[in-house]
Amino acid sequence: MTKYDFTNVISHYNSTLLDAQLKYINEENAGGKVRGTTGKLYEQIATMICMLVNSNLVIKHNDYKREYSPCGEYFNDSQVDLHVYLRDELVLIIECKTYLDKSMLIRAVDEFKNIRKHHAITSDKVLPSAIFTGQFDVNKNTFGFFNSTNSFDTFVVNSTRKRNSKLPLHKTLDPLDVNRLQQFADYVYNIVGNS
């Protein structure tokens, strides 16, 4: 197991959250600005960790995968936050959230299924899929159902795992858990190696 230096990841997280806190205190429509900032933050953190693991990765946003209806007249575009490529091959898809609730879980699982239809690794191996989130707000039964009927991994990376809507991250400045960042990095390494 390689140990990674998460200093830049943690520094970026801390400075971004502090900036979000200041926006919330000082600006109009601060709630929307803060949600936008923290939403992108987890995409940035996951990207930074993937690149720590293997700098040869190409990570795409808005990398829509189009599926056509049987008649060919209609289509549906599917994508999650991060599509990770190694040597032009899609090797991992990641949905990133500040916090994960039931509706976000359902959407992520649906998108994973849609993308996997056309990107099977082999007939017995599915495209690895992960949810990378700061905090968690899905009850045990619901999460267990979706996790047992669909193959995906989940990484909850804040020190306070359970979301409390009265204590949002930009107010508490809840730190990242380095052990969970390491678990995510190990997961990525097991998929892409250092080639």
N, C-alpha and C positions, 0 to 999 in steps of 0.2 A: 504494500500500500504506500503510495507516494503521499507525502505530506505537502500540502500547498500553502503558499503564503497568501493569506486573504487580507493583508493589510490594506491594499488599494480598494478592494471590494467593500470592506468595512468603513473605510474613510469616505468613499463615495456615498454609501448608504447614510452614514451619520450626517454628512454635510447636506445631502438632499432633503433629509427629514427636517433638519434644522431650518433650512430655507422654506420648506412647506409650512412649518410652524409659524415663521415670521410672516408669510403670506396670509395665513389664516387670521392672524392678529391685526394686520395692517391694511388689507386690501378688500375691495368690494368683490362680491361673488367668490369669496375665498374658498367656500366649500367645493365648488366645481374645480377650481384651480388645484386645490390640494388633492382631490381624487385623481385628477389627470396626472399630477406629478408622482404620486405614490403608485399609481397603476403602472406607469412606465418604469418606475424604479425597479420593480421585480424582474421585468424583462431585461433591464440593464445588468442587474446582478447575475442572473442566470447566464447571460451572454458572456460576461466577464469570467465567470467560472469555467464555462465551456472553453474559452480561449486560453485560460490558464492550463487546462488539461491538454489541449492540442491546438497550437496556433495555426495549423493547416486547415482547420474547419472553416466552412463558409456558413454563416448563419443568416437566414433570410426572414424578413418580415413581409407581410402582405403577399405571400407566396401561394396564391390561390390555386387549388386543384379543382378543375372543372369536371363535373359529371353531367352527362346528357340524359334526358328522359328517353324511354324506349323509342318514341317516335322521332327523336332527334330535334324536336322543335324547341324544347325547354331545357334549361340547365340550372344547376346549383353549384355555387362556388363554396368550397370548404377550405378553411385554414385555421391554424392555431397561432399563437404568438411567435413561436420560434420554430423554424424548419432548419434542421442541422444537416449539412451536407459534408461528406468526405469524398474527395475525388469524384465530384459530380453525382454522387449517389446519396439519396435521402436516407439517413441512418437513424434519425431520432426526431420526434416532434414533442414540443413542450408548450403547455399552456401555463401562463404566469398570472398570478392574482395576488393582490394585497391581502385578501382573505378569501377563503373558499366557502361558499354557501351552497345549498342544494341546487338552486337554479344554475349557478355557474358550473357545478359538477356535471349536471345533466348536459349542458351545452358542450362542455369539454369532451365528455364521453361520446356524444353524437358526432362531433367533428373528428375525433380519433377514428371512429368506425368508418366514416366517409372517406377519409384520407387513406386508411389502410386497405380499402377495397381494391385500390389500384397500385398499392405499394407494398405488397407482401414480400418479405425477404426470401422465404422458401414456402412450400406448401404447409409446413408444420411450424413455421416461425413467423410471428407477426412483427411489424415495425414497432420498435420500442417507443413508448409514449409515457410522458410524465407530466404531473401537475407540480409546479413549483410555486409555493404560496408562503406568505408571511405568517398568516394565522388561519385557523380552521373553525368553521361554524356549521358542520353537518352532523346530524345525529348518527349514532353508531349503526343503527339499523339501515338507514338510507345509504350511508357510505359502504357498509358491508355488502349490501345488495349490488350496488354498481361495481364495486371492486371485485366481487366474486363472479360477476357475469361478464366482465370486460377486463382485459389485461392492461393495466397501467400502474405506474408507481407514483407515489406522492411524497413530496418533501416539504415539510412545514419548518421554515427556517428561522422564525423569530424565537426569542427566549420564552415569551408568553405565547404558547401555542393556541389557546382558546381565545377567540375574538370576543371583545366586549364593546358593543357599539357606543357605550358611554365613555370609553377610554380609547379613542382612536390613536393609531401609531404616531401621528404628528403631534399629539399632545403628550403621550407618554415617552416618546423617543425610545421605545422598546428595542433593546439591542438584538443583533443577529446572534444565533447560536453557532459557534465555530464548528462544533462537532457535526451539526446537521449540514453545514456547508461542505464539510469534508465528505460526508455520506453522499451528497449530490455529486461532488467531484469524482468520487470513486465509481459511482454509477455511470457517469459519462465516460470515464476511462475504460470501464469494462465493455462499453459499446464501441468506442472509437480508438482506444489505445493511444499511442503517441506517434503513430505513423504519419 
